[in-house]
Amino acid sequence: MMPSNVRWGICGINSVRKKTAAHRRGRRNEEAFKQFCEYAKAQLETRFLVSPIGCGIAGYTPIDVAPLFNCCRDVENISLPAAFWDFLQ
């Protein structure tokens, strides 16, 4: 069961899901990740556990995906996958 303060479809969560689909089509929309980061900063009571999206069946590796999360690296309530940290600026 999800905590009551987690809401699917809000800009932050939804934007990254949409971004993943766009990334599969070959487009890189860093703005969606920035929107997620800003959303998370405004939701300090919520902890965001980021999975290594795209790293698996989609065929991307952390070196491909991690740089898209550069804007999130210093946000305290966002936990990025350990595999991403070597590739963040």
Secondary structure, 3 states (H helix, E strand, C coil): CCCCCCCCCCHHHHHHHHHHHHHHCCCCCHHHHHHHHHHHHHCCCCCEECCCCCCCCCCCCHHHHHHHHHHHCCCCCEECCHHHHHHCC
